[in-house]
């Protein structure tokens, strides 16, 4: 049963938003639990947003580049903050 649950979570999708603080923009994204922060960056590039010198934050915690949506405990409807690395 656990194997089935894990394989089904691969197809699960979350609808989240990324708040780009400098541009005062809230961008919707559809992600999977197995996506990491680099995958989210790639999705932003497809939307025309460059995010390479910026850091993702969720619940006031900086997210690692290899951290997945599931590991970060990001839920459906969550908002991530994207800030410059100044």
Residue frames relative to the residue before (quaternion, step in Angstrom):
aa qw qx qy qz dx dy dz
X 1.0000 0.0000 0.0000 0.0000 0.00 0.00 0.00
X 0.6450 0.5267 -0.3191 0.4525 3.60 0.97 -0.83
X 0.6314 0.5269 -0.3316 0.4624 3.60 1.01 -0.76
X 0.6430 0.5131 -0.3145 0.4737 3.56 0.99 -0.82
X 0.6435 0.5250 -0.3158 0.4588 3.58 0.96 -0.86
X 0.6620 0.5032 -0.3017 0.4663 3.58 0.98 -0.87
X 0.6802 0.4795 -0.3029 0.4643 3.58 0.91 -0.84
X 0.6412 0.5148 -0.3313 0.4627 3.61 1.06 -0.61
X 0.6233 0.5519 -0.3468 0.4320 3.60 1.06 -0.69
X 0.5440 0.6131 -0.3944 0.4155 3.58 1.21 -0.43
X 0.7276 0.4207 -0.2289 0.4911 3.59 1.09 -0.70
X 0.4938 0.6622 -0.4225 0.3730 3.57 1.27 -0.24
X 0.1125 -0.7940 0.5944 0.0598 3.58 -1.03 0.73
X 0.2110 -0.7520 0.6143 0.1120 3.50 -1.14 0.80
X 0.2548 -0.7207 0.6223 0.1686 3.53 -1.14 0.72
X 0.0397 0.8012 -0.5902 0.0905 3.55 -0.41 1.28
X 0.2982 -0.7145 0.5912 0.2258 3.53 -1.36 -0.01
X 0.2204 -0.7361 0.6237 0.1437 3.55 -1.19 0.64
X 0.2263 -0.7671 0.5895 0.1134 3.56 -0.75 1.11
X 0.1734 -0.7647 0.6169 0.0672 3.55 -0.61 1.21
X 0.3241 -0.8162 0.4451 0.1750 3.55 -0.03 1.35
X 0.6794 0.5079 -0.3091 0.4301 3.61 0.84 -0.93
X 0.7412 0.3791 -0.2147 0.5106 3.59 1.02 -0.77
X 0.3033 -0.7648 0.4982 0.2736 3.59 1.31 -0.19
X 0.4298 0.6833 -0.4412 0.3920 3.52 0.95 1.09
X 0.1655 -0.7574 0.6253 0.0890 3.57 -1.05 0.81
X 0.0756 -0.8397 0.5372 -0.0252 3.55 -0.32 1.32
X 0.3213 -0.7532 0.5364 0.2044 3.64 -0.71 0.99
X 0.0360 -0.7772 0.6282 0.0037 3.57 -1.11 0.80
X 0.2426 -0.7159 0.6299 0.1784 3.55 -1.25 0.53
X 0.0044 0.8216 -0.5652 0.0748 3.57 -0.59 1.19
X 0.3728 -0.6868 0.5731 0.2468 3.53 -1.35 0.28
X 0.6352 -0.5407 0.3781 0.4014 3.62 -1.14 0.44
X 0.6929 0.4799 -0.2809 0.4590 3.61 1.11 -0.59
X 0.4949 0.6457 -0.4390 0.3814 3.62 1.24 -0.08
X 0.2335 -0.7526 0.5944 0.1603 3.57 -1.05 0.77
X 0.7322 -0.4360 0.2797 0.4421 3.58 -1.28 0.08
X 0.5966 0.5428 -0.3672 0.4632 3.62 1.11 -0.52
X 0.6189 0.5263 -0.3380 0.4751 3.60 1.06 -0.69
X 0.6428 0.5130 -0.3191 0.4709 3.58 1.02 -0.79
X 0.6123 0.5408 -0.3403 0.4656 3.57 1.07 -0.73
X 0.6480 0.5187 -0.3130 0.4617 3.57 0.97 -0.87
X 0.6300 0.5211 -0.3301 0.4717 3.60 1.04 -0.75
X 0.6486 0.5143 -0.3152 0.4642 3.58 1.03 -0.79
X 0.6193 0.5392 -0.3404 0.4582 3.60 1.03 -0.77
X 0.6319 0.5314 -0.3264 0.4601 3.58 1.02 -0.77
X 0.6820 0.4564 -0.2682 0.5046 3.56 1.21 -0.59
X 0.5785 -0.6171 0.3607 0.3930 3.59 1.30 0.03
X 0.5640 0.5845 -0.3816 0.4412 3.58 1.27 0.30
X 0.2209 -0.7536 0.6009 0.1490 3.60 -0.77 0.97
X 0.0375 -0.8367 0.5445 -0.0459 3.55 -0.76 1.06
X 0.3564 0.7965 -0.4495 0.1908 3.60 1.22 0.21
X 0.7548 0.3141 -0.2104 0.5360 3.63 1.02 -0.57
X 0.5706 0.5583 -0.3793 0.4678 3.53 1.13 0.77
X 0.3070 -0.7579 0.5570 0.1450 3.55 -1.22 0.58
X 0.3811 -0.7058 0.5544 0.2220 3.55 -1.08 0.83
X 0.0591 -0.7658 0.6398 0.0263 3.55 -1.13 0.81
X 0.0107 0.7679 -0.6403 0.0098 3.52 -1.15 0.73
X 0.8300 -0.0187 -0.0556 0.5547 3.58 -0.76 1.09
X 0.6717 -0.5353 0.2670 0.4370 3.56 0.93 1.06
X 0.6115 0.5159 -0.3618 0.4786 3.60 1.16 0.54
X 0.4336 -0.6892 0.5203 0.2574 3.54 -0.96 0.96
X 0.2894 -0.7684 0.5512 0.1483 3.57 -0.91 0.95
X 0.4366 -0.6893 0.5191 0.2546 3.57 -1.01 0.87
X 0.6304 -0.5756 0.3753 0.3611 3.57 -1.14 0.65
X 0.7482 0.3847 -0.2167 0.4952 3.59 1.01 -0.76
X 0.4639 0.6786 -0.4410 0.3603 3.59 1.28 0.06
X 0.3391 -0.7512 0.5311 0.1967 3.57 -0.86 0.95
X 0.6781 -0.4651 0.3799 0.4238 3.53 -1.34 0.27
X 0.6642 0.5067 -0.2981 0.4617 3.57 0.96 -0.88
X 0.6629 0.5068 -0.3059 0.4584 3.61 0.91 -0.90
X 0.6877 0.4656 -0.2715 0.4864 3.58 1.07 -0.74
X 0.3649 -0.7629 0.4494 0.2878 3.57 1.37 -0.12
X 0.2519 0.7605 -0.5405 0.2569 3.54 1.04 0.89
X 0.2266 -0.7956 0.5556 0.0836 3.55 -0.81 1.06
X 0.6531 -0.4721 0.4089 0.4283 3.54 -1.32 0.23
X 0.7939 0.2768 -0.2193 0.4949 3.59 -0.85 0.98
X 0.4689 0.6949 -0.4317 0.3330 3.59 1.27 -0.03
X 0.2598 -0.7288 0.6082 0.1773 3.55 -1.32 0.37
X 0.1907 -0.7554 0.6199 0.0936 3.55 -0.89 1.05
X 0.3017 -0.7294 0.5858 0.1839 3.55 -1.13 0.69
X 0.1232 -0.7818 0.6088 0.0538 3.57 -0.93 0.91
X 0.0014 -0.8227 0.5637 -0.0734 3.57 -0.45 1.30
X 0.5565 -0.5955 0.4681 0.3414 3.56 -1.23 0.59
X 0.4835 -0.6906 0.4738 0.2546 3.55 -1.19 0.69
X 0.1902 0.8194 -0.5274 0.1196 3.64 1.08 0.51
